[in-house]
Amino acid sequence: MSKNYCSEYEVKQNITKKVTWHEKMQAFLDYLRRPKTVFDLKDRTKALILLIAIIIGAQYLLKRFVL
């Protein structure tokens, strides 16, 4: 290989095309179908427990102070 390897070949421009809503949804659904790692499941479980705790806490505060 020569020193000027890149100059011997055409350098293609990086042209980005607009991504449609359908393509975004397709990619999201593909992501959901992909198997998750143990760490993903642990993080999601912790987030779900935290969300449930926040909802229960908010319900308690509303019941305690509003009614």
C-alpha positions in Angstrom: 0.0 0.0 0.0 1.1 3.4 -0.8 1.5 6.2 1.7 -1.4 8.2 0.0 -4.0 5.4 0.3 -6.9 7.8 0.7 -5.9 10.0 -2.2 -6.0 7.0 -4.5 -9.7 6.3 -3.9 -12.7 8.5 -3.9 -13.7 9.7 -0.5 -17.4 9.5 -0.3 -19.2 12.4 1.4 -21.2 11.5 4.5 -24.7 12.5 3.3 -27.3 11.9 6.0 -30.8 11.3 4.8 -33.9 12.2 6.7 -35.2 9.5 8.9 -38.9 8.9 8.7 -41.3 8.3 11.6 -41.8 4.7 10.3 -38.1 4.0 10.3 -37.8 5.3 13.9 -40.7 3.1 15.1 -39.1 0.1 13.3 -35.8 0.7 15.0 -37.5 1.1 18.4 -39.4 -2.2 17.9 -36.2 -4.0 16.9 -34.6 -2.6 20.1 -37.5 -4.0 22.2 -37.2 -7.4 20.6 -33.4 -7.7 21.2 -32.5 -9.7 24.3 -31.5 -7.6 27.3 -28.6 -8.1 29.6 -28.9 -8.9 33.3 -27.8 -5.3 34.1 -30.6 -3.8 31.9 -33.2 -5.9 33.7 -31.7 -4.9 37.2 -31.7 -1.2 36.3 -35.3 -1.4 34.9 -36.5 -3.2 38.0 -34.9 -0.6 40.3 -36.5 2.2 38.2 -39.9 0.5 38.3 -39.7 0.1 42.1 -38.6 3.7 42.5 -41.5 4.9 40.3 -44.0 2.8 42.3 -42.6 4.3 45.5 -43.0 7.8 44.2 -46.6 7.2 43.1 -47.4 5.7 46.5 -45.7 8.6 48.3 -47.6 11.1 46.2 -50.9 9.4 46.9 -50.2 9.4 50.6 -49.3 13.1 50.6 -52.4 14.0 48.6 -54.6 11.9 50.9 -53.0 13.4 54.0 -53.0 17.1 53.1 -55.7 17.6 50.6 -58.6 15.5 51.9 
